[in-house]
Amino acid sequence: MPILYTLKNEVLEANKNLERLGLVTFTWGNVSGIDREEGIVVIKPSGVPYNELKVDHMVVIDLDGNIIEGDLKPSSDTQTHLILYKNFPNIGGVCHTHSLWATSYAQANIGIPVYGTTHADHFRGEIPCSRPYTDEEIKGDYEANTGRLIVDTFRKINEDQIPGVLVASHGPFTWGVDANDAVQNSRVLEFIAEAAYRTSLLNSNISEINVNLIDKHFLRKHGDSAYYGQDSK
């Protein structure tokens, strides 16, 4: 199945990029990708070092989490990924890390305000932090409840315009049009988190930038009126 093989390679490279981009320590992260027409998801196997990953290690599952192909256990965060795919219809890839700066904000239980245009180029507003887990969510179907917690956080937020979240006391999740885009958004989120922290140290009275400046920078890169970069031929 050529499409499946292509997706497995894409997800393999996206996972390897987590280490190349300095977003993970040990095996603390995972990326998945979805083929919506086929109703299948490809995800990293649990606990396998990135430098040992091969295309045949990628685990293929359906949207109910049943293994279709693969000899290894899928990521322990699989159910979180599946909840996001079921609730965010436009996404094609999901990424989860415990990158230092974004995780610091998650552990502090605070979102990342828009302090500058670098943030606004990629996220059209504050990157939110979820509410804390309840005891019932922790003791129950924890990974699925993590996904539900993210979905609940985005009830009034456009996930296509803010492709990332900080799960309180846990860490960041990002998504994108495919697996590689999800990883790129994770790297951008990490940069923004570090820049926001440094900004707040330099000026403790700093406030978010003008909403019109946020919109200007986001919309010049995204949407029908975008004009950044070269026209596709």
C-alpha positions as CSV (number, residue, x, y, z in Angstrom):
1,M,0.0,0.0,0.0
2,P,2.1,3.0,-1.3
3,I,0.1,5.6,0.7
4,L,0.6,3.7,3.9
5,Y,4.3,3.3,3.3
6,T,4.6,7.1,2.6
7,L,2.7,7.9,5.8
8,K,4.9,5.6,7.8
9,N,8.1,7.2,6.4
10,E,6.7,10.7,7.1
11,V,5.9,9.8,10.7
12,L,9.3,8.1,11.1
13,E,11.1,11.2,9.9
14,A,8.9,13.5,12.1
15,N,9.8,11.5,15.2
16,K,13.5,11.6,14.3
17,N,13.3,15.3,13.9
18,L,12.2,15.6,17.6
19,E,15.7,14.7,18.6
20,R,17.4,16.6,15.8
21,L,15.6,19.8,16.9
22,G,16.4,19.3,20.6
23,L,12.7,18.9,21.6
24,V,13.1,15.6,23.5
25,T,15.2,14.0,26.2
26,F,15.6,10.2,26.1
27,T,12.3,9.0,24.6
28,W,10.0,11.7,26.0
29,G,8.0,12.5,22.9
30,N,6.0,11.1,20.0
31,V,4.5,12.1,16.7
32,S,1.6,10.6,14.7
33,G,0.0,11.1,11.3
34,I,-3.4,10.2,9.9
35,D,-4.8,9.1,6.6
36,R,-8.4,10.2,7.0
37,E,-9.6,8.6,3.8
38,E,-8.4,5.2,5.0
39,G,-9.2,5.9,8.7
40,I,-5.8,4.9,9.9
41,V,-3.2,6.5,12.1
42,V,0.6,5.8,12.2
43,I,2.4,6.5,15.5
44,K,5.7,5.9,17.2
45,P,6.2,2.8,19.2
46,S,6.4,3.2,23.0
47,G,9.9,3.7,24.5
48,V,12.0,3.0,21.4
49,P,15.0,5.5,21.1
50,Y,14.8,7.8,18.1
51,N,18.1,6.7,16.7
52,E,17.0,3.1,16.6
53,L,13.6,3.8,14.9
54,K,13.0,2.2,11.5
55,V,10.0,2.5,9.2
56,D,8.9,-1.1,10.1
57,H,8.7,0.0,13.8
58,M,5.9,2.4,13.1
59,V,2.6,1.2,14.5
60,V,-0.5,1.4,12.3
61,I,-3.8,1.6,14.2
62,D,-7.5,2.5,13.4
63,L,-9.3,5.3,15.1
64,D,-10.5,3.0,17.8
65,G,-6.9,2.1,18.7
66,N,-6.9,-1.4,17.2
67,I,-3.5,-2.4,15.8
68,I,-3.6,-3.0,12.1
69,E,0.1,-3.4,11.4
70,G,3.2,-3.5,13.6
71,D,4.8,-5.8,16.2
72,L,5.5,-3.2,18.8
73,K,3.2,-1.4,21.3
74,P,2.2,2.0,20.2
75,S,3.0,5.1,22.2
76,S,1.4,5.3,25.6
77,D,-0.1,8.6,24.5
78,T,-2.0,7.0,21.6
79,Q,-5.4,7.6,23.0
80,T,-4.7,11.3,23.4
81,H,-3.8,11.5,19.7
82,L,-6.9,9.7,18.7
83,I,-9.2,12.0,20.7
84,L,-7.6,15.0,19.0
85,Y,-8.1,13.4,15.5
86,K,-11.7,12.7,16.2
87,N,-12.4,16.2,17.5
88,F,-10.2,18.4,15.3
89,P,-11.2,17.5,11.8
90,N,-8.6,19.5,9.9
91,I,-5.5,18.2,11.5
92,G,-3.2,15.6,9.9
93,G,-0.5,15.2,12.5
94,V,-0.1,15.4,16.3
95,C,3.1,15.9,18.3
96,H,3.8,15.6,22.1
97,T,7.0,16.5,23.8
98,H,8.3,17.5,27.2
99,S,10.5,20.3,25.8
100,L,12.0,22.4,28.6
101,W,10.5,25.8,28.1
102,A,7.0,24.8,27.1
103,T,6.9,22.2,29.9
104,S,7.9,24.9,32.3
105,Y,4.8,26.9,31.5
106,A,2.7,23.8,31.7
107,Q,4.1,23.0,35.1
108,A,3.4,26.6,36.2
109,N,-0.2,26.2,34.9
110,I,-0.1,29.4,32.9
111,G,-0.6,30.1,29.2
112,I,1.9,32.0,27.0
113,P,0.7,35.5,26.1
114,V,1.4,37.1,22.8
115,Y,4.4,39.4,23.6
116,G,5.6,39.8,20.0
117,T,5.1,39.2,16.3
118,T,7.2,36.0,16.3
119,H,4.4,34.4,18.4
120,A,1.7,36.0,16.2
121,D,3.2,34.7,13.0
122,H,2.2,31.2,14.1
123,F,-0.4,31.4,16.8
124,R,-3.3,33.8,16.6
125,G,-3.5,34.4,20.3
126,E,-2.4,33.2,23.7
127,I,-1.2,29.5,23.8
128,P,-3.6,28.2,26.4
129,C,-2.9,26.1,29.4
130,S,-5.6,23.6,30.3
131,R,-7.3,23.3,33.7
132,P,-5.7,20.8,36.0
133,Y,-6.7,17.1,35.9
134,T,-9.4,16.0,38.3
135,D,-8.7,12.9,40.4
136,E,-11.3,11.0,38.4
137,E,-9.5,11.9,35.1
138,I,-6.2,10.7,36.5
139,K,-7.6,7.4,38.0
140,G,-9.8,6.7,34.9
141,D,-8.8,6.5,31.2
142,Y,-5.9,8.9,31.7
143,E,-4.6,9.2,28.2
144,A,-8.0,9.6,26.7
145,N,-8.9,12.0,29.4
146,T,-5.9,14.1,28.4
147,G,-7.3,14.4,24.9
148,R,-10.7,15.3,26.3
149,L,-9.1,17.9,28.5
150,I,-7.4,19.5,25.5
151,V,-10.7,19.4,23.5
152,D,-12.4,21.1,26.4
153,T,-9.8,23.8,26.5
154,F,-10.5,24.6,22.9
155,R,-14.3,24.9,23.2
156,K,-14.1,28.6,22.4
157,I,-10.7,28.6,20.7
158,N,-10.0,27.9,17.0
159,E,-7.5,24.9,17.0
160,D,-6.6,25.7,13.4
161,Q,-5.3,29.2,14.4
162,I,-3.7,28.1,17.7
163,P,-2.2,24.7,16.9
164,G,-0.9,23.9,20.3
165,V,-1.7,23.7,24.0
166,L,0.0,23.3,27.4
167,V,-1.6,20.5,29.4
168,A,-1.4,21.6,33.1
169,S,1.3,19.9,35.1
170,H,2.2,17.8,32.1
171,G,3.5,19.3,28.9
172,P,2.8,20.6,25.3
173,F,0.9,19.1,22.5
174,T,0.9,20.5,19.0
175,W,-0.8,19.6,15.7
176,G,-0.7,20.6,12.1
177,V,-1.7,19.6,8.5
178,D,0.7,16.6,8.7
179,A,3.2,15.1,11.1
180,N,6.1,17.3,10.0
181,D,4.0,20.4,10.4
182,A,3.0,19.3,13.9
183,V,6.7,19.0,14.8
184,Q,7.4,22.4,13.3
185,N,4.7,23.9,15.5
186,S,6.3,22.2,18.5
187,R,9.6,23.8,17.7
188,V,8.0,27.2,17.3
189,L,6.1,26.8,20.6
190,E,9.4,26.0,22.4
191,F,11.0,29.1,20.9
192,I,8.0,31.2,21.9
193,A,8.0,29.8,25.4
194,E,11.7,30.7,26.0
195,A,11.3,34.1,24.5
196,A,8.2,34.9,26.6
197,Y,10.0,33.9,29.8
198,R,13.0,36.0,28.9
199,T,10.7,38.9,28.0
200,S,8.9,38.8,31.3
201,L,12.3,38.9,33.1
202,L,13.4,42.0,31.2
203,N,10.1,43.8,31.7
204,S,7.8,42.5,34.5
205,N,5.1,44.9,33.4
206,I,5.0,43.7,29.8
207,S,1.5,43.2,28.3
208,E,0.3,41.5,25.1
209,I,0.8,43.3,21.8
210,N,-2.0,45.1,20.0
211,V,-4.7,42.6,18.7
212,N,-4.5,44.3,15.2
213,L,-0.7,43.5,15.1
214,I,-1.5,39.9,16.1
215,D,-4.0,39.6,13.3
216,K,-1.7,41.4,10.8
217,H,1.2,39.0,11.3
218,F,-0.9,35.8,11.5
219,L,-3.1,36.6,8.4
220,R,-0.1,37.6,6.2
221,K,1.1,33.9,6.6
222,H,-2.2,32.1,6.9
223,G,-5.6,32.1,5.1
224,D,-6.8,33.1,1.7
225,S,-5.2,36.6,1.9
226,A,-1.8,35.4,2.9
227,Y,1.1,37.0,1.0
228,Y,4.2,35.8,2.8
229,G,6.6,33.7,0.8
230,Q,6.5,32.7,-2.9
231,D,3.4,31.9,-4.9
232,S,3.1,28.2,-5.7
233,K,3.3,27.3,-9.3
